[in-house]
Amino acid sequence: MKERFLNVIKWFFIVLGVLFLMQLLIVIGAFIGFSNFAKADINTFNNTNSKIKDIQPIINYVEDYRIKNGKYPEKVENIKTKKKLNYKYEISKDANCYTITTKKEKENLTSQYQHCQVTSENSNSSSESYVEFNN
């Protein structure tokens, strides 16, 4: 009887140890998963920063103008870029968005950058997009 009781106790502690190790592995896995999720870079626009480097002076001018005057400029002219770049600047009807379209002369490639910013009393929304396409 004493031997059977010791055997039951032994198996009880073995099962308890296995359950504890399983729980420990689940908790460690959850921490690793959450830490990887926290490190995830959701902003994919940063990958195109090198592509908009040519139009960065135009973007800087337009954004500075909005900060000073509260709206985007109607026209953008005579801004020096690193390369002689043909660009077209357009503003949306509600003046919350602007689009810069460039066309490279040697290549059959057109790129379009759009930035929208809507600010109201209770909210602030900003979006950017960059697209390249062949004509």
Buried (B, 14 or more C-beta within 10 A) or exposed (E): EEEEEEEEEEEEEEEEEEEEEEEEEEEEEEEEEEEEEEEEEEEEEEEBEEEBEBBEBBBEBBBEBBEEEEEBBEEBEEBEBEEEBEBEBEBEEEEBBBBBBBBBEEEEEBBBBBBBBEEEEEEEEEEBEBEEEEE
